[in-house]
Amino acid sequence: MNRILITRPIPEAGIRMLRDHGFDIFMPQEDRMMDRAVLIDKIRDRHAVLSMLTDRMDAEVMDLAPDLKVIANYAVGYNNIDIEAAAKRGIFVTNTPDVLTDATADHAWALLMAVSRRIVEADRYMRGGRFKAWSPFLLLGKDFAGKTLGIVGAGRIGTAVAMRSAGFNMKILYTGESANAELEMKLHAEKTDLNTVLSCSDYVSLHVPLTDKTLGLIGQKELSLMKPTAFLINTSRGPVVKEKDLVQALKQKRIAGAGLDVYENEPAMSEGLAQLDNVVLTPHIASGTVETRDKMAVMAAENIIAVLDGKSPPNLVNREVQNIFRSN
């Protein structure tokens, strides 16, 4: 019998699929990050792991599980997994791409609108009983119609964010490894370099994966290029932004504001960030819709089932493992 470790409770849709295949499943009951010691203990006799972004899946863990065939990450990103170590050991690594594109793009826009129109500030204002009468100068925000939206990383999610701007008649600037024909054809978007995106945009939305190249991509120098009226939105990965530099830029009003769903040292925030009014903060919930999380669970389960049935999984990350798979 194939034995599965699920490191944190997931929606029932995925669990049901695994049970229907007769797999033996261990999943903790408490909805919290699995302790490293527990992970090490529970993985030893497992054939598959359905992991979270918070689980560090490194060589040490893999070596403790000689029967491990697949690590199915419950996320699009997989920077928590040592891909090279997995490939060397013939372990398939999979993710859940595409399924959370729309939810994440929607959340990026929710942050953009909330911070530019000062929604959170206004909510606190009302709850505090401070609203006495309408005023021409009360909690003035910024327009987004007709403004310039900069997309840093025009992949699936970046493209979806840009496409949502069509109703606001925004100018689109973007960065990417290659030209984005869809954005250029439908929105007349312009591909350019990072410095130009930062200096010319009214809103900058980050959609890059976390790699050696993107670690600390936005710091003091980059923030200094932005307009003092501009906003930074991050729904990608926290370490893409040097958070202390961002705090200083927000404090000194060198940029107008920010909307953050991810943090450099998550779940901790840099000192002073929580006290700022010109930032909207959410706890890594960009993909957090009922429908999306159900689909992610199903996709992760499908990846596990494929590997344990002797097939190549639909969402394989380390494709070099296929050569090992075919030779065995």
RAFENGI-V744502 format. One record per helix or strand of 2 or more residues. SS is the DSSP state (hx for helix, st for strand). FROM is the first residue (numbers start at 1). LEN is the number of residues. If there is no record, write none. Layout:
BEGIN
ss=[SS;SS]
from=[FROM;FROM]
len=[LEN;LEN]
END
This chain:
BEGIN
ss=[st;hx;st;hx;st;hx;st;hx;st;hx;hx;st;hx;hx;st;hx;st;hx;st;hx;st;hx;hx;st;st;hx;hx]
from=[3;12;24;36;48;59;70;83;92;101;119;148;156;166;171;181;190;194;203;220;231;238;243;257;279;290;321]
len=[4;9;4;7;4;5;4;6;3;16;9;5;8;3;5;7;2;7;4;6;4;3;9;4;3;19;7]
END
